[in-house]
Amino acid sequence: MKKKAIAGILLFTVFLVLLGCSNREREEKAYEVKIRGLKNVIVKAASSYINFSRSYVTIWEYAKVTGMDFETAYAELQGDRGEKARRYFGENRANIKRIVETLSDPPPKFSKSYKRLVELYGIYEDLHTLTLNPSGTEEEFNDSINELHTEFVEKLEELDLLLMKIY
């Protein structure tokens, strides 16, 4: 009788351990899907900022020719389209920030990946700020955008390598 009870307890314990492993694996897989998805969203948004900022060359040239400041030239050339883009960028930024916060407690094997994602997100934030509030001369602005783009690509490669090592 004691052997059956012990065997039953052992089987139950094995079942609980397997169930725990199964839940952990599901949680890890769900986290992986979320972190990869968020990475892709951040990449797309950062690309949009870089492309949008390239249109500023025309605005700066127009401002020089007309004697306007950048914001006045921007408003004249971009009009509603520019304001809609800025609103969209702001809404998208809020959504990305919310998702980053939901991933703040990664499973142990994703801790380095999460750290790299936060660094990538930081560069994305800098791109967001610079794109929506260009400052300095045209040359300084372009240098800043190019530097952030380079940093972004480097962090993205680091994150991709970490994610590849996990699976």
SVG drawing of the C-alpha trace seen along z (x, -y; Angstrom):
<svg xmlns="http://www.w3.org/2000/svg" viewBox="-4 -86 31 88">
<polyline fill="none" stroke="black" stroke-width="0.4" points="0.0,0.0 2.8,-2.4 4.6,-1.6 1.5,-2.5 1.1,-5.7 4.7,-6.6 4.5,-5.7 1.4,-7.8 3.1,-10.8 6.1,-10.3 3.9,-10.2 2.0,-13.3 5.3,-15.1 6.6,-14.2 3.3,-15.4 3.7,-18.7 7.3,-19.1 6.4,-18.4 3.4,-20.7 5.7,-23.4 8.2,-22.9 5.4,-23.0 4.1,-26.3 7.6,-27.8 8.2,-26.7 4.9,-28.3 5.7,-31.5 9.1,-31.6 7.7,-31.0 5.1,-33.7 7.8,-36.1 9.9,-35.3 7.0,-36.1 6.4,-39.4 10.0,-40.5 10.5,-39.6 7.3,-41.3 8.2,-44.5 11.6,-44.5 10.0,-44.5 7.6,-47.3 10.5,-49.4 12.5,-48.8 9.6,-49.9 9.0,-53.0 12.7,-53.9 12.8,-53.5 9.9,-55.8 11.6,-58.5 14.8,-58.2 12.8,-58.4 10.7,-61.3 13.8,-63.2 15.3,-62.9 12.5,-65.2 13.8,-67.9 16.6,-68.6 14.1,-70.2 12.5,-72.1 15.9,-73.5 16.7,-74.6 13.3,-76.3 13.8,-78.0 17.2,-79.3 15.8,-80.6 12.8,-82.3 14.5,-83.5 12.0,-81.5 12.9,-79.5 12.6,-75.8 9.2,-75.4 7.6,-78.1 9.0,-76.5 7.9,-73.0 4.3,-74.2 4.2,-75.8 5.5,-72.8 4.1,-69.9 0.8,-71.5 -1.7,-69.0 0.3,-66.0 3.2,-66.9 1.0,-67.4 -0.8,-64.1 2.6,-62.3 3.7,-63.9 0.5,-62.8 0.8,-59.3 4.4,-59.1 3.3,-60.3 0.5,-57.6 2.9,-54.9 5.5,-55.9 3.0,-55.6 2.0,-52.1 5.6,-51.0 6.4,-52.3 3.4,-50.5 4.5,-47.2 8.1,-47.7 6.8,-48.1 4.8,-44.8 8.0,-42.9 9.9,-44.4 10.0,-41.0 11.6,-38.6 12.2,-35.0 15.9,-34.5 17.0,-33.3 15.7,-36.5 17.3,-39.0 20.1,-39.9 17.8,-40.2 15.5,-42.4 18.4,-44.7 19.4,-45.0 15.8,-45.7 15.7,-48.5 18.9,-49.9 17.4,-49.7 14.2,-51.4 16.4,-54.2 17.9,-54.9 14.4,-54.8 13.3,-57.4 16.2,-59.6 15.3,-59.3 11.7,-60.1 12.7,-63.3 15.1,-64.4 12.7,-63.8 9.8,-65.7 12.1,-68.5 14.9,-69.0 17.6,-71.2 20.9,-72.8 22.0,-73.3 21.0,-71.1 24.5,-69.5 24.3,-68.9 20.9,-67.4 21.9,-65.0 25.0,-64.0 22.9,-63.3 20.4,-61.2 23.2,-59.3 24.9,-58.6 21.6,-57.4 21.0,-55.2 24.4,-53.6 23.9,-53.0 20.4,-51.6 21.7,-49.1 24.5,-48.0 22.1,-47.4 19.6,-45.6 22.4,-43.2 23.3,-42.6 19.7,-41.8 19.3,-39.5 22.4,-37.6 21.1,-37.2 17.8,-36.0 19.4,-33.5 21.5,-32.1 18.4,-31.4 16.8,-29.1"/>
</svg>
